[in-house]
Amino acid sequence: MVVPQAEPGQVYAVGENADGSFTLTAVNATEVVNLKCRLAKEDGFTVVVPGQPVNEPAIKELLADFP
């Protein structure tokens, strides 16, 4: 979908209406985090390997913001 008025980095929420049409609502985006990772083969599977360590305090911090 192309939104001519959209600016780079602008975020929209999409709502579906009863008649099948859609409504776009501009959302204030929070700070964009550039996460780095790589793909690797492990035991025959392609997996995502994070570029930063994943530890219990980091998980707890992320889950604290989860609704």
PDB file with one MODEL, atoms N, CA, C and O in Angstrom:
MODEL        1
ATOM      1  N   MET A   1       0.844  -1.156   0.000  1.00  0.00           N
ATOM      2  CA  MET A   1       0.000   0.000   0.000  1.00  0.00           C
ATOM      3  C   MET A   1       0.900   1.233   0.000  1.00  0.00           C
ATOM      4  O   MET A   1       1.889   1.274   0.732  1.00  0.00           O
ATOM      5  N   VAL A   2       0.580   2.199  -0.783  1.00  0.00           N
ATOM      6  CA  VAL A   2       1.346   3.434  -0.851  1.00  0.00           C
ATOM      7  C   VAL A   2       0.519   4.545  -0.212  1.00  0.00           C
ATOM      8  O   VAL A   2      -0.642   4.746  -0.569  1.00  0.00           O
ATOM      9  N   VAL A   3       1.117   5.259   0.726  1.00  0.00           N
ATOM     10  CA  VAL A   3       0.469   6.412   1.352  1.00  0.00           C
ATOM     11  C   VAL A   3       1.307   7.630   0.980  1.00  0.00           C
ATOM     12  O   VAL A   3       2.353   7.866   1.584  1.00  0.00           O
ATOM     13  N   PRO A   4       0.862   8.407  -0.009  1.00  0.00           N
ATOM     14  CA  PRO A   4       1.672   9.515  -0.501  1.00  0.00           C
ATOM     15  C   PRO A   4       2.061  10.529   0.580  1.00  0.00           C
ATOM     16  O   PRO A   4       3.136  11.124   0.497  1.00  0.00           O
ATOM     17  N   GLN A   5       1.219  10.736   1.582  1.00  0.00           N
ATOM     18  CA  GLN A   5       1.497  11.726   2.613  1.00  0.00           C
ATOM     19  C   GLN A   5       2.436  11.201   3.691  1.00  0.00           C
ATOM     20  O   GLN A   5       2.897  11.975   4.529  1.00  0.00           O
ATOM     21  N   ALA A   6       2.730   9.900   3.688  1.00  0.00           N
ATOM     22  CA  ALA A   6       3.558   9.295   4.735  1.00  0.00           C
ATOM     23  C   ALA A   6       4.997   9.762   4.615  1.00  0.00           C
ATOM     24  O   ALA A   6       5.520   9.967   3.519  1.00  0.00           O
ATOM     25  N   GLU A   7       5.622   9.925   5.777  1.00  0.00           N
ATOM     26  CA  GLU A   7       7.026  10.296   5.841  1.00  0.00           C
ATOM     27  C   GLU A   7       7.818   9.067   6.271  1.00  0.00           C
ATOM     28  O   GLU A   7       7.257   8.179   6.912  1.00  0.00           O
ATOM     29  N   PRO A   8       9.103   8.991   5.938  1.00  0.00           N
ATOM     30  CA  PRO A   8       9.901   7.837   6.354  1.00  0.00           C
ATOM     31  C   PRO A   8       9.848   7.665   7.875  1.00  0.00           C
ATOM     32  O   PRO A   8      10.015   8.624   8.628  1.00  0.00           O
ATOM     33  N   GLY A   9       9.612   6.428   8.307  1.00  0.00           N
ATOM     34  CA  GLY A   9       9.554   6.119   9.728  1.00  0.00           C
ATOM     35  C   GLY A   9       8.190   6.320  10.353  1.00  0.00           C
ATOM     36  O   GLY A   9       8.000   5.971  11.518  1.00  0.00           O
ATOM     37  N   GLN A  10       7.239   6.868   9.626  1.00  0.00           N
ATOM     38  CA  GLN A  10       5.903   7.082  10.165  1.00  0.00           C
ATOM     39  C   GLN A  10       5.199   5.732  10.294  1.00  0.00           C
ATOM     40  O   GLN A  10       5.331   4.872   9.423  1.00  0.00           O
ATOM     41  N   VAL A  11       4.448   5.549  11.391  1.00  0.00           N
ATOM     42  CA  VAL A  11       3.795   4.275  11.677  1.00  0.00           C
ATOM     43  C   VAL A  11       2.286   4.485  11.691  1.00  0.00           C
ATOM     44  O   VAL A  11       1.798   5.491  12.207  1.00  0.00           O
ATOM     45  N   TYR A  12       1.543   3.524  11.119  1.00  0.00           N
ATOM     46  CA  TYR A  12       0.089   3.587  11.076  1.00  0.00           C
ATOM     47  C   TYR A  12      -0.506   2.312  11.656  1.00  0.00           C
ATOM     48  O   TYR A  12       0.044   1.223  11.490  1.00  0.00           O
ATOM     49  N   ALA A  13      -1.635   2.461  12.335  1.00  0.00           N
ATOM     50  CA  ALA A  13      -2.425   1.316  12.778  1.00  0.00           C
ATOM     51  C   ALA A  13      -3.508   1.109  11.728  1.00  0.00           C
ATOM     52  O   ALA A  13      -4.096   2.073  11.239  1.00  0.00           O
ATOM     53  N   VAL A  14      -3.771  -0.145  11.383  1.00  0.00           N
ATOM     54  CA  VAL A  14      -4.764  -0.462  10.358  1.00  0.00           C
ATOM     55  C   VAL A  14      -6.001  -1.015  11.040  1.00  0.00           C
ATOM     56  O   VAL A  14      -5.915  -1.949  11.836  1.00  0.00           O
ATOM     57  N   GLY A  15      -7.143  -0.439  10.728  1.00  0.00           N
ATOM     58  CA  GLY A  15      -8.415  -0.927  11.255  1.00  0.00           C
ATOM     59  C   GLY A  15      -9.307  -1.354  10.101  1.00  0.00           C
ATOM     60  O   GLY A  15      -9.389  -0.669   9.081  1.00  0.00           O
ATOM     61  N   GLU A  16      -9.968  -2.476  10.265  1.00  0.00           N
ATOM     62  CA  GLU A  16     -10.875  -2.964   9.216  1.00  0.00           C
ATOM     63  C   GLU A  16     -12.297  -2.568   9.579  1.00  0.00           C
ATOM     64  O   GLU A  16     -12.744  -2.795  10.703  1.00  0.00           O
ATOM     65  N   ASN A  17     -13.001  -1.978   8.631  1.00  0.00           N
ATOM     66  CA  ASN A  17     -14.374  -1.534   8.835  1.00  0.00           C
ATOM     67  C   ASN A  17     -15.356  -2.623   8.420  1.00  0.00           C
ATOM     68  O   ASN A  17     -14.997  -3.553   7.697  1.00  0.00           O
ATOM     69  N   ALA A  18     -16.597  -2.501   8.884  1.00  0.00           N
ATOM     70  CA  ALA A  18     -17.640  -3.499   8.597  1.00  0.00           C
ATOM     71  C   ALA A  18     -17.897  -3.642   7.101  1.00  0.00           C
ATOM     72  O   ALA A  18     -18.268  -4.721   6.638  1.00  0.00           O
ATOM     73  N   ASP A  19     -17.706  -2.573   6.345  1.00  0.00           N
ATOM     74  CA  ASP A  19     -17.972  -2.630   4.902  1.00  0.00           C
ATOM     75  C   ASP A  19     -16.784  -3.168   4.104  1.00  0.00           C
ATOM     76  O   ASP A  19     -16.820  -3.180   2.874  1.00  0.00           O
ATOM     77  N   GLY A  20     -15.723  -3.615   4.800  1.00  0.00           N
ATOM     78  CA  GLY A  20     -14.560  -4.175   4.117  1.00  0.00           C
ATOM     79  C   GLY A  20     -13.474  -3.171   3.804  1.00  0.00           C
ATOM     80  O   GLY A  20     -12.403  -3.542   3.323  1.00  0.00           O
ATOM     81  N   SER A  21     -13.736  -1.902   4.071  1.00  0.00           N
ATOM     82  CA  SER A  21     -12.708  -0.889   3.847  1.00  0.00           C
ATOM     83  C   SER A  21     -11.768  -0.839   5.052  1.00  0.00           C
ATOM     84  O   SER A  21     -12.038  -1.453   6.084  1.00  0.00           O
ATOM     85  N   PHE A  22     -10.683  -0.119   4.914  1.00  0.00           N
ATOM     86  CA  PHE A  22      -9.682  -0.006   5.969  1.00  0.00           C
ATOM     87  C   PHE A  22      -9.530   1.444   6.392  1.00  0.00           C
ATOM     88  O   PHE A  22      -9.737   2.360   5.595  1.00  0.00           O
ATOM     89  N   THR A  23      -9.170   1.645   7.642  1.00  0.00           N
ATOM     90  CA  THR A  23      -8.881   2.969   8.164  1.00  0.00           C
ATOM     91  C   THR A  23      -7.460   2.971   8.693  1.00  0.00           C
ATOM     92  O   THR A  23      -7.095   2.124   9.508  1.00  0.00           O
ATOM     93  N   LEU A  24      -6.653   3.925   8.232  1.00  0.00           N
ATOM     94  CA  LEU A  24      -5.286   4.076   8.729  1.00  0.00           C
ATOM     95  C   LEU A  24      -5.268   5.212   9.745  1.00  0.00           C
ATOM     96  O   LEU A  24      -5.786   6.298   9.486  1.00  0.00           O
ATOM     97  N   THR A  25      -4.665   4.950  10.904  1.00  0.00           N
ATOM     98  CA  THR A  25      -4.536   5.952  11.945  1.00  0.00           C
ATOM     99  C   THR A  25      -3.062   6.115  12.264  1.00  0.00           C
ATOM    100  O   THR A  25      -2.376   5.141  12.575  1.00  0.00           O
ATOM    101  N   ALA A  26      -2.575   7.348  12.186  1.00  0.00           N
ATOM    102  CA  ALA A  26      -1.173   7.609  12.496  1.00  0.00           C
ATOM    103  C   ALA A  26      -0.926   7.313  13.968  1.00  0.00           C
ATOM    104  O   ALA A  26      -1.728   7.675  14.828  1.00  0.00           O
ATOM    105  N   VAL A  27       0.190   6.651  14.247  1.00  0.00           N
ATOM    106  CA  VAL A  27       0.561   6.268  15.607  1.00  0.00           C
ATOM    107  C   VAL A  27       1.890   6.923  15.926  1.00  0.00           C
ATOM    108  O   VAL A  27       2.790   6.967  15.087  1.00  0.00           O
ATOM    109  N   ASN A  28       2.010   7.432  17.144  1.00  0.00           N
ATOM    110  CA  ASN A  28       3.299   7.983  17.566  1.00  0.00           C
ATOM    111  C   ASN A  28       4.239   6.827  17.809  1.00  0.00           C
ATOM    112  O   ASN A  28       4.052   6.048  18.743  1.00  0.00           O
ATOM    113  N   ALA A  29       5.243   6.717  16.974  1.00  0.00           N
ATOM    114  CA  ALA A  29       6.195   5.607  17.093  1.00  0.00           C
ATOM    115  C   ALA A  29       7.186   5.911  18.203  1.00  0.00           C
ATOM    116  O   ALA A  29       7.635   7.046  18.361  1.00  0.00           O
ATOM    117  N   THR A  30       7.516   4.891  18.963  1.00  0.00           N
ATOM    118  CA  THR A  30       8.547   5.039  19.977  1.00  0.00           C
ATOM    119  C   THR A  30       9.904   4.966  19.283  1.00  0.00           C
ATOM    120  O   THR A  30       9.980   4.742  18.075  1.00  0.00           O
ATOM    121  N   GLU A  31      10.930   5.148  20.022  1.00  0.00           N
ATOM    122  CA  GLU A  31      12.276   5.115  19.461  1.00  0.00           C
ATOM    123  C   GLU A  31      12.516   3.798  18.743  1.00  0.00           C
ATOM    124  O   GLU A  31      12.246   2.724  19.281  1.00  0.00           O
ATOM    125  N   VAL A  32      13.018   3.891  17.540  1.00  0.00           N
ATOM    126  CA  VAL A  32      13.300   2.706  16.749  1.00  0.00           C
ATOM    127  C   VAL A  32      14.643   2.131  17.197  1.00  0.00           C
ATOM    128  O   VAL A  32      15.653   2.835  17.233  1.00  0.00           O
ATOM    129  N   VAL A  33      14.636   0.867  17.531  1.00  0.00           N
ATOM    130  CA  VAL A  33      15.852   0.202  17.973  1.00  0.00           C
ATOM    131  C   VAL A  33      16.385  -0.625  16.818  1.00  0.00           C
ATOM    132  O   VAL A  33      15.657  -1.425  16.229  1.00  0.00           O
ATOM    133  N   ASN A  34      17.645  -0.433  16.498  1.00  0.00           N
ATOM    134  CA  ASN A  34      18.259  -1.182  15.411  1.00  0.00           C
ATOM    135  C   ASN A  34      18.906  -2.431  16.006  1.00  0.00           C
ATOM    136  O   ASN A  34      20.037  -2.386  16.489  1.00  0.00           O
ATOM    137  N   LEU A  35      18.184  -3.533  15.965  1.00  0.00           N
ATOM    138  CA  LEU A  35      18.696  -4.784  16.498  1.00  0.00           C
ATOM    139  C   LEU A  35      19.500  -5.485  15.416  1.00  0.00           C
ATOM    140  O   LEU A  35      19.077  -5.572  14.263  1.00  0.00           O
ATOM    141  N   LYS A  36      20.654  -5.977  15.801  1.00  0.00           N
ATOM    142  CA  LYS A  36      21.497  -6.680  14.849  1.00  0.00           C
ATOM    143  C   LYS A  36      21.503  -8.158  15.183  1.00  0.00           C
ATOM    144  O   LYS A  36      21.598  -8.547  16.347  1.00  0.00           O
ATOM    145  N   CYS A  37      21.403  -8.963  14.160  1.00  0.00           N
ATOM    146  CA  CYS A  37      21.427 -10.411  14.330  1.00  0.00           C
ATOM    147  C   CYS A  37      21.954 -11.026  13.040  1.00  0.00           C
ATOM    148  O   CYS A  37      22.166 -10.338  12.041  1.00  0.00           O
ATOM    149  N   ARG A  38      22.158 -12.323  13.086  1.00  0.00           N
ATOM    150  CA  ARG A  38      22.593 -13.026  11.875  1.00  0.00           C
ATOM    151  C   ARG A  38      21.865 -14.360  11.817  1.00  0.00           C
ATOM    152  O   ARG A  38      21.364 -14.856  12.826  1.00  0.00           O
ATOM    153  N   LEU A  39      21.817 -14.924  10.631  1.00  0.00           N
ATOM    154  CA  LEU A  39      21.223 -16.245  10.440  1.00  0.00           C
ATOM    155  C   LEU A  39      22.343 -17.273  10.446  1.00  0.00           C
ATOM    156  O   LEU A  39      23.424 -17.040   9.905  1.00  0.00           O
ATOM    157  N   ALA A  40      22.066 -18.412  11.067  1.00  0.00           N
ATOM    158  CA  ALA A  40      23.069 -19.473  11.134  1.00  0.00           C
ATOM    159  C   ALA A  40      22.369 -20.829  11.026  1.00  0.00           C
ATOM    160  O   ALA A  40      21.180 -20.945  11.320  1.00  0.00           O
ATOM    161  N   LYS A  41      23.100 -21.830  10.611  1.00  0.00           N
ATOM    162  CA  LYS A  41      22.583 -23.196  10.547  1.00  0.00           C
ATOM    163  C   LYS A  41      23.017 -23.920  11.815  1.00  0.00           C
ATOM    164  O   LYS A  41      24.206 -23.965  12.132  1.00  0.00           O
ATOM    165  N   GLU A  42      22.054 -24.485  12.541  1.00  0.00           N
ATOM    166  CA  GLU A  42      22.339 -25.283  13.731  1.00  0.00           C
ATOM    167  C   GLU A  42      21.514 -26.557  13.657  1.00  0.00           C
ATOM    168  O   GLU A  42      20.286 -26.504  13.584  1.00  0.00           O
ATOM    169  N   ASP A  43      22.174 -27.681  13.676  1.00  0.00           N
ATOM    170  CA  ASP A  43      21.510 -28.987  13.601  1.00  0.00           C
ATOM    171  C   ASP A  43      20.568 -29.087  12.406  1.00  0.00           C
ATOM    172  O   ASP A  43      19.500 -29.693  12.494  1.00  0.00           O
ATOM    173  N   GLY A  44      20.976 -28.484  11.285  1.00  0.00           N
ATOM    174  CA  GLY A  44      20.176 -28.562  10.067  1.00  0.00           C
ATOM    175  C   GLY A  44      19.058 -27.543   9.974  1.00  0.00           C
ATOM    176  O   GLY A  44      18.311 -27.541   8.995  1.00  0.00           O
ATOM    177  N   PHE A  45      18.921 -26.660  10.984  1.00  0.00           N
ATOM    178  CA  PHE A  45      17.875 -25.644  10.983  1.00  0.00           C
ATOM    179  C   PHE A  45      18.502 -24.266  10.851  1.00  0.00           C
ATOM    180  O   PHE A  45      19.600 -24.021  11.350  1.00  0.00           O
ATOM    181  N   THR A  46      17.791 -23.368  10.173  1.00  0.00           N
ATOM    182  CA  THR A  46      18.227 -21.978  10.120  1.00  0.00           C
ATOM    183  C   THR A  46      17.667 -21.278  11.344  1.00  0.00           C
ATOM    184  O   THR A  46      16.460 -21.301  11.585  1.00  0.00           O
ATOM    185  N   VAL A  47      18.551 -20.654  12.120  1.00  0.00           N
ATOM    186  CA  VAL A  47      18.141 -19.974  13.347  1.00  0.00           C
ATOM    187  C   VAL A  47      18.666 -18.545  13.340  1.00  0.00           C
ATOM    188  O   VAL A  47      19.612 -18.223  12.620  1.00  0.00           O
ATOM    189  N   VAL A  48      18.047 -17.697  14.143  1.00  0.00           N
ATOM    190  CA  VAL A  48      18.486 -16.320  14.298  1.00  0.00           C
ATOM    191  C   VAL A  48      19.389 -16.255  15.520  1.00  0.00           C
ATOM    192  O   VAL A  48      19.005 -16.672  16.613  1.00  0.00           O
ATOM    193  N   VAL A  49      20.593 -15.729  15.325  1.00  0.00           N
ATOM    194  CA  VAL A  49      21.551 -15.572  16.414  1.00  0.00           C
ATOM    195  C   VAL A  49      21.634 -14.081  16.729  1.00  0.00           C
ATOM    196  O   VAL A  49      22.073 -13.296  15.890  1.00  0.00           O
ATOM    197  N   PRO A  50      21.217 -13.685  17.934  1.00  0.00           N
ATOM    198  CA  PRO A  50      21.231 -12.255  18.269  1.00  0.00           C
ATOM    199  C   PRO A  50      22.651 -11.717  18.360  1.00  0.00           C
ATOM    200  O   PRO A  50      23.584 -12.442  18.704  1.00  0.00           O
ATOM    201  N   GLY A  51      22.799 -10.437  18.046  1.00  0.00           N
ATOM    202  CA  GLY A  51      24.099  -9.794  18.120  1.00  0.00           C
ATOM    203  C   GLY A  51      24.420  -9.291  19.511  1.00  0.00           C
ATOM    204  O   GLY A  51      25.479  -8.703  19.734  1.00  0.00           O
ATOM    205  N   GLN A  52      23.520  -9.516  20.441  1.00  0.00           N
ATOM    206  CA  GLN A  52      23.749  -9.120  21.822  1.00  0.00           C
ATOM    207  C   GLN A  52      23.341 -10.273  22.720  1.00  0.00           C
ATOM    208  O   GLN A  52      22.497 -11.084  22.339  1.00  0.00           O
ATOM    209  N   PRO A  53      23.922 -10.358  23.897  1.00  0.00           N
ATOM    210  CA  PRO A  53      23.576 -11.470  24.770  1.00  0.00           C
ATOM    211  C   PRO A  53      22.132 -11.374  25.262  1.00  0.00           C
ATOM    212  O   PRO A  53      21.631 -10.283  25.531  1.00  0.00           O
ATOM    213  N   VAL A  54      21.485 -12.502  25.374  1.00  0.00           N
ATOM    214  CA  VAL A  54      20.135 -12.570  25.923  1.00  0.00           C
ATOM    215  C   VAL A  54      20.273 -13.200  27.296  1.00  0.00           C
ATOM    216  O   VAL A  54      20.708 -14.343  27.435  1.00  0.00           O
ATOM    217  N   ASN A  55      19.889 -12.425  28.317  1.00  0.00           N
ATOM    218  CA  ASN A  55      19.992 -12.935  29.673  1.00  0.00           C
ATOM    219  C   ASN A  55      18.691 -12.676  30.430  1.00  0.00           C
ATOM    220  O   ASN A  55      17.814 -11.961  29.944  1.00  0.00           O
ATOM    221  N   GLU A  56      18.575 -13.250  31.599  1.00  0.00           N
ATOM    222  CA  GLU A  56      17.329 -13.149  32.357  1.00  0.00           C
ATOM    223  C   GLU A  56      16.950 -11.703  32.689  1.00  0.00           C
ATOM    224  O   GLU A  56      15.781 -11.351  32.528  1.00  0.00           O
ATOM    225  N   PRO A  57      17.871 -10.844  33.144  1.00  0.00           N
ATOM    226  CA  PRO A  57      17.478  -9.448  33.407  1.00  0.00           C
ATOM    227  C   PRO A  57      16.962  -8.729  32.158  1.00  0.00           C
ATOM    228  O   PRO A  57      16.032  -7.927  32.247  1.00  0.00           O
ATOM    229  N   ALA A  58      17.559  -9.009  30.995  1.00  0.00           N
ATOM    230  CA  ALA A  58      17.095  -8.377  29.760  1.00  0.00           C
ATOM    231  C   ALA A  58      15.685  -8.836  29.421  1.00  0.00           C
ATOM    232  O   ALA A  58      14.857  -8.032  28.992  1.00  0.00           O
ATOM    233  N   ILE A  59      15.407 -10.103  29.606  1.00  0.00           N
ATOM    234  CA  ILE A  59      14.064 -10.640  29.326  1.00  0.00           C
ATOM    235  C   ILE A  59      13.049 -10.025  30.274  1.00  0.00           C
ATOM    236  O   ILE A  59      11.963  -9.637  29.844  1.00  0.00           O
ATOM    237  N   LYS A  60      13.384  -9.929  31.564  1.00  0.00           N
ATOM    238  CA  LYS A  60      12.472  -9.335  32.548  1.00  0.00           C
ATOM    239  C   LYS A  60      12.177  -7.871  32.209  1.00  0.00           C
ATOM    240  O   LYS A  60      11.045  -7.405  32.347  1.00  0.00           O
ATOM    241  N   GLU A  61      13.212  -7.157  31.766  1.00  0.00           N
ATOM    242  CA  GLU A  61      13.017  -5.754  31.389  1.00  0.00           C
ATOM    243  C   GLU A  61      12.060  -5.627  30.211  1.00  0.00           C
ATOM    244  O   GLU A  61      11.191  -4.756  30.211  1.00  0.00           O
ATOM    245  N   LEU A  62      12.212  -6.482  29.215  1.00  0.00           N
ATOM    246  CA  LEU A  62      11.318  -6.443  28.052  1.00  0.00           C
ATOM    247  C   LEU A  62       9.902  -6.837  28.422  1.00  0.00           C
ATOM    248  O   LEU A  62       8.946  -6.234  27.934  1.00  0.00           O
ATOM    249  N   LEU A  63       9.749  -7.841  29.277  1.00  0.00           N
ATOM    250  CA  LEU A  63       8.411  -8.291  29.673  1.00  0.00           C
ATOM    251  C   LEU A  63       7.703  -7.283  30.563  1.00  0.00           C
ATOM    252  O   LEU A  63       6.474  -7.285  30.626  1.00  0.00           O
ATOM    253  N   ALA A  64       8.442  -6.423  31.253  1.00  0.00           N
ATOM    254  CA  ALA A  64       7.828  -5.404  32.104  1.00  0.00           C
ATOM    255  C   ALA A  64       6.989  -4.431  31.274  1.00  0.00           C
ATOM    256  O   ALA A  64       5.996  -3.896  31.768  1.00  0.00           O
ATOM    257  N   ASP A  65       7.378  -4.198  30.022  1.00  0.00           N
ATOM    258  CA  ASP A  65       6.639  -3.290  29.143  1.00  0.00           C
ATOM    259  C   ASP A  65       5.541  -3.998  28.370  1.00  0.00           C
ATOM    260  O   ASP A  65       4.750  -3.343  27.690  1.00  0.00           O
ATOM    261  N   PHE A  66       5.474  -5.311  28.456  1.00  0.00           N
ATOM    262  CA  PHE A  66       4.490  -6.084  27.701  1.00  0.00           C
ATOM    263  C   PHE A  66       3.133  -5.974  28.393  1.00  0.00           C
ATOM    264  O   PHE A  66       3.041  -6.177  29.603  1.00  0.00           O
ATOM    265  N   PRO A  67       2.081  -5.655  27.642  1.00  0.00           N
ATOM    266  CA  PRO A  67       0.759  -5.485  28.278  1.00  0.00           C
ATOM    267  C   PRO A  67       0.171  -6.734  28.857  1.00  0.00           C
ATOM    268  O   PRO A  67      -0.928  -6.701  29.410  1.00  0.00           O
TER     269      PRO A  67
ENDMDL
END
